[in-house]
Amino acid sequence: MTVTRIDPEQTLGALVAERPALTETLEQLRLDYCCGGGQTLAEACRRRGLDAATVAVLLEQLANAAALRRVDPHDLRGATVPELCDHIVGAHHDRLRRELPRIEELLATVVRVHGGVHAELHDLGRLFTTLVRDLREHLSTEETSVFPVARALAAGERGDATAVELVEEHTAEHTVTGDALAALRELAGGYETESAYCGTHRSLLRALEAFELDLHQHVHEENNLLFPRVLALASQ
C-alpha cells in the first residue's frame, strides 16, 4: 500500500477530490472544502486557529486507515462529465426536492409553537425561505443550462463563452449559498440537539444539519470536480 502524505499547501478541493473519505473529518473541523475549496489546507487551518502540520498528520492517518479498509465514499474521479451531471441530479437535486418540503413543514411548526419566546426562529425561517427559493431556481438553471452545455462539450461540440459564464455565475451563487449555510448554523445554535425546545425542534435541527452536509458535498462535486472539467473542455 502506498502511504499517503498530505501537503498543507494542497488546496482543500483537490484534497477531497483525491481522498473523499476525509470529508467527514473536514466537516468536523469546519474546514470549508466546497465553496472554499480553492484555499490551501494551511490557509484554512490558519483561519480556524488550527495547526496545519497537526491537522495534516491527522488526515494522513485517516486516509491511510481508509485505504487499508478500501473505504472510498463519493469517489467520482473516474466519472465522465455526463456521469457527473447525472450523479449530481440523482444524488443531490432529487434529494433536495424530496427533503425541502419536510424541512419547511418542520420549520413552520417550530416557528409557530416557539417563535413567540425564541425570536431567532423567525430569522431562521426567513433565511431558510430565501435560501430555498434561490436553491430551487439554481437547480433548475443547472439542469436546463449548465448540464446540457457540459454534456455538449463532452460530446465534442465546440466550446464558447457560454460555458465559462455559466460556471462563473454558478460558482458565485455557491459562495452565497455557503454564506447562508453558515448563518443558518449560527442561528440554529450549531445544530446542538441537546438544546432543542421539543421533539419537533430536535427533528428540525437534525434535518437542517443533514441538509448542510449534503449541500457541502453537492457544491464540492460541482466546484472541484465538474466545473474544472467543463472549463478545460471549453478552452479546447
Solvent accessible surface area in square Angstrom, and as a share of the most:
residue,aa,sasa,rsa
1,M,134,0.60
2,T,122,0.71
3,V,79,0.45
4,T,23,0.13
5,R,167,0.61
6,I,10,0.05
7,D,79,0.41
8,P,40,0.25
9,E,114,0.51
10,Q,41,0.18
11,T,45,0.26
12,L,0,0.00
13,G,3,0.03
14,A,40,0.31
15,L,1,0.00
16,V,0,0.00
17,A,14,0.11
18,E,71,0.32
19,R,50,0.18
20,P,4,0.02
21,A,30,0.24
22,L,1,0.01
23,T,16,0.09
24,E,117,0.53
25,T,19,0.11
26,L,0,0.00
27,E,16,0.07
28,Q,126,0.56
29,L,38,0.19
30,R,79,0.29
31,L,5,0.02
32,D,59,0.31
33,Y,5,0.02
34,C,4,0.02
35,C,32,0.19
36,G,16,0.16
37,G,4,0.03
38,G,67,0.64
39,Q,30,0.13
40,T,19,0.11
41,L,0,0.00
42,A,13,0.10
43,E,60,0.27
44,A,3,0.02
45,C,0,0.00
46,R,166,0.61
47,R,175,0.64
48,R,117,0.43
49,G,71,0.68
50,L,59,0.29
51,D,88,0.45
52,A,21,0.16
53,A,63,0.49
54,T,88,0.51
55,V,10,0.06
56,A,5,0.04
57,V,77,0.44
58,L,70,0.35
59,L,0,0.00
60,E,26,0.12
61,Q,114,0.51
62,L,66,0.33
63,A,9,0.07
64,N,24,0.12
65,A,36,0.28
66,A,6,0.05
67,A,47,0.36
68,L,129,0.64
69,R,153,0.56
70,R,221,0.81
71,V,63,0.36
72,D,61,0.32
73,P,56,0.36
74,H,96,0.43
75,D,53,0.28
76,L,26,0.13
77,R,118,0.43
78,G,77,0.74
79,A,17,0.13
80,T,70,0.41
81,V,12,0.07
82,P,46,0.29
83,E,92,0.41
84,L,0,0.00
85,C,0,0.00
86,D,83,0.43
87,H,53,0.23
88,I,0,0.00
89,V,37,0.21
90,G,39,0.38
91,A,39,0.31
92,H,8,0.04
93,H,0,0.00
94,D,54,0.28
95,R,93,0.34
96,L,4,0.02
97,R,106,0.39
98,R,158,0.58
99,E,55,0.25
100,L,1,0.00
101,P,66,0.42
102,R,113,0.41
103,I,2,0.01
104,E,61,0.27
105,E,125,0.56
106,L,29,0.14
107,L,9,0.05
108,A,57,0.44
109,T,37,0.22
110,V,1,0.00
111,V,29,0.17
112,R,174,0.63
113,V,91,0.52
114,H,32,0.14
115,G,4,0.03
116,G,81,0.77
117,V,126,0.72
118,H,52,0.23
119,A,73,0.56
120,E,57,0.26
121,L,4,0.02
122,H,73,0.32
123,D,62,0.32
124,L,1,0.00
125,G,13,0.12
126,R,148,0.54
127,L,46,0.23
128,F,2,0.01
129,T,89,0.52
130,T,56,0.33
131,L,8,0.04
132,V,3,0.01
133,R,151,0.55
134,D,62,0.32
135,L,6,0.03
136,R,102,0.37
137,E,121,0.54
138,H,16,0.07
139,L,1,0.00
140,S,53,0.34
141,T,40,0.23
142,E,0,0.00
143,E,52,0.23
144,T,98,0.57
145,S,37,0.24
146,V,4,0.02
147,F,1,0.00
148,P,56,0.35
149,V,38,0.22
150,A,0,0.00
151,R,82,0.30
152,A,28,0.22
153,L,11,0.05
154,A,42,0.32
155,A,84,0.65
156,G,64,0.62
157,E,107,0.48
158,R,227,0.83
159,G,20,0.19
160,D,88,0.45
161,A,64,0.50
162,T,62,0.36
163,A,2,0.01
164,V,58,0.33
165,E,107,0.48
166,L,24,0.12
167,V,7,0.04
168,E,109,0.49
169,E,81,0.36
170,H,0,0.00
171,T,51,0.30
172,A,59,0.46
173,E,63,0.28
174,H,5,0.02
175,T,68,0.39
176,V,97,0.56
177,T,15,0.09
178,G,17,0.17
179,D,95,0.49
180,A,15,0.11
181,L,4,0.02
182,A,64,0.49
183,A,40,0.31
184,L,0,0.00
185,R,42,0.15
186,E,138,0.62
187,L,55,0.27
188,A,14,0.10
189,G,51,0.49
190,G,25,0.24
191,Y,10,0.04
192,E,97,0.43
193,T,31,0.18
194,E,149,0.67
195,S,78,0.51
196,A,19,0.14
197,Y,78,0.30
198,C,45,0.27
199,G,43,0.41
200,T,45,0.26
201,H,12,0.05
202,R,85,0.31
203,S,45,0.29
204,L,0,0.00
205,L,2,0.01
206,R,142,0.52
207,A,6,0.05
208,L,0,0.00
209,E,59,0.26
210,A,40,0.31
211,F,9,0.04
212,E,2,0.01
213,L,74,0.37
214,D,13,0.07
215,L,2,0.01
216,H,26,0.12
217,Q,15,0.07
218,H,4,0.02
219,V,5,0.03
220,H,4,0.02
221,E,0,0.00
222,E,0,0.00
223,N,25,0.13
224,N,31,0.16
225,L,12,0.06
226,L,0,0.00
227,F,4,0.02
228,P,64,0.40
229,R,63,0.23
230,V,2,0.01
231,L,67,0.33
232,A,54,0.42
233,L,43,0.21
234,A,16,0.12
235,S,95,0.61
236,Q,164,0.73
